[in-house]
Amino acid sequence: MIESRDSTVLAVDGGGTRCRVACEIGGAVRCVETGAANVSTDFDGALIQIQAGLDALSRQVSIRVEDMLGWPAFVGLAGVTDSETAEHLRDALGLTRARVEDDRPAAVRGALGAQDGLIAHCGTGSFLAMQSDGAMRFAGGWGSVLGDEASAQWVGRRALSETLCAYDGTQVETGLTQKLLTDLDGSAGIVRFAQSASPAQFGALAPAVTSAAKQGDRVAVQILQAGASYIAGTASRLGWQPGRTICLTGGIAGQYATFLPDDMRSAVRPPLGEPLTGALALAKEVSHEHH
C-alpha cells in the first residue's frame, strides 16, 4: 500500500492505565498522554480523557480541535464491545471520519505491521490474535471472571489456588506456596484477599511466580506450563502454522517463551512497534477508504 506523505490522520489508543492521543502531519507524529480510558467501565470518564487529549494535541500543533475532528481517525479503546458503543463514542466526540473499535486491532497492527502472524498479549488481561492477509481473528480477552487465561491476573490467582491445595496436602509444598501463605497470613488470609482483590492486585503476585519458576519451583513451573499450553492450543486453533511470526506482548507474555513448543518458540520475534503506531497505520487505511 502506498502511503502518501501528506496524509494527516488522528489516532487514539486507550486502555485501563492510560490513553494516548496522536496525530501524524506530513510524516511527523505528535502525541499526548492522558489518564485511563475504558468505555465499558466509565464512558463519561473515557470521553473526558480523550477530549483532554485532543485539546492538548490541538495546542501542540496549533490546529483547532473542530478542524481535527474531520481528519481520518482510528480510535482503539478498551471496553468498546459492540457497534452501538462505537457509534455512541464517535458521535460524542464529534469525529466524522473515524473507525472506532476496541484496543486490540491497534496492538496487532503495531506488533506485526502488515505481515501475517500471531500476537499473544498477556498483561493484566489477555487475548490472542491471528493476522492473515490483513484480516484479524481474535480469541480470548473475556475478562478476569470468564477468561483472560495466561494473564498476570490469572497467574496470580492460579498461584493462590495451588497454595491452598498445598495447604490441604493435595499439591506439593514449594518455596512459592510457603511464601504466599506467609505473605498473606495463612489460608484464611488468602481467602480474604481473594474476596476483594482487583485483577491488578492478583496480577501483582505474578512476578513472584515467574521468578520462582526461574529457580525451578515445581508449582510455579506448572502454572507457566499451563499458561503456555493455553497460548499454544489457542494459536493453532486460530490457524497459526510453523514459520509464521509470533509476538508476545504485555508484561508477562515473554515469560511463556521457554515453555512453548519448539516450533513456536523459534518463531517468536520482538514486536515491530507499539499499539499507537498500529492505530496511526489503521487511521491511514480509513483515509484511503474515503478517497
ABEGO torsion letter per residue (X at the ends): XBBBAABBBBBBBBBAABBBBBBBBGGBBBBBBBBBBBAAABAAAAAAAAAAAAAAAAAAAGBBAAAAAABBBBBBBBGBABAAAAAAAAAAAGBABBBBBBAAAAAAAAAAEABBEBBBBBBABBBBBBBBGGBBBBBEGAEAAABGBGBAAAAAAAAAAAAAAAAAGABBBBAAAAAAAAAAGEAAAAAAAAAABBAAAAAAAAAAAAAAAAAGBAAAAAAAAAAAAAAAAAAAAAGBBBGBBBBBBEAAAAAAAAABBAAAAAABBBBABBAAAAAAAAAAAAAAAAX
